[in-house]
Amino acid sequence: MSANQLATASRQDNRVNLNHLAIVLHKPRLAENIGATARAARNMGLFHLVVVQPEDLDQERMLKMATGSSAELIHNLSVHADLAAALGPFEYIVGTTARLGGSYRQSPVTPRDLARQLIPISQNNQIALVFGPENWGLTNDELALCHALVTIPTGDFRSLNLAQAVLVVAYEIFLARQDLADRFVPRLANSFQLEAMYAELQDTLMQINYIGHQNPELWMLRIRRFFSRHGLRAAEVQVIRGICRQIDWYVRRRFSNPSP
């Protein structure tokens, strides 16, 4: 590797790996907003755009807003019918929210703080930045799929156009850089693996009456946050699922053959 190549690699290592980052629009309402988002993403060096349950995919209207090279994102658009399925391949998922408070919207970070956090994670993991519908944003159930939350500080009027919100977050990510010498993050389990583990873990904890049957999702939110803070690798997910299966086997055996 030449000196110039080494210098380029060094610069890339202390920035977010933009090739590992995708913008995900959940239930976007207007084709023009998808096009404007593609342009904002391309301005900041992002090439992956995913849409889930869009109301309007009129390509002509999208391309009116996605001018120049940003049209490539529209031509390569990834379209899905289900958010959980769309997020399945990603190892780290960030949800955006303008509304704060409540159990599901605690401790969001600013785009600038998020950008610094994503630098080490992005080196070995695929990251999704999820934006909700223009009129109400992501629901609590949709935010539960996310490992982190980000909110854009504003004045009294908090409503941002979808493409504006994407541009603000992507801008901070594009600019962020830091020393990664002590911040290696390994390849993490993807959302498909994690969601299967959470479902099995919830069933197991309900079976042994560790969590209540009235609102198990709220109990599981705390467990999700705990694991999200630390990050789980695929092998670790398998260990937890193995423990759940062993508990399930023991409980079934115990109650099918009760002692006198």
PyMOL commands that set and color helices and strands:
alter all, ss='L'
color gray80, all
select helices_A, chain A and resi 3-13+18-20+31-43+59-65+68-75+83-87+103-105+111-122+140-143+162-175+191-207+216-230+234-256
alter helices_A, ss='H'
color red, helices_A
select strands_A, chain A and resi 21-26+48-52+78-80+92-96+127-131+148-150
alter strands_A, ss='S'
color yellow, strands_A
deselect
rebuild
show_as cartoon
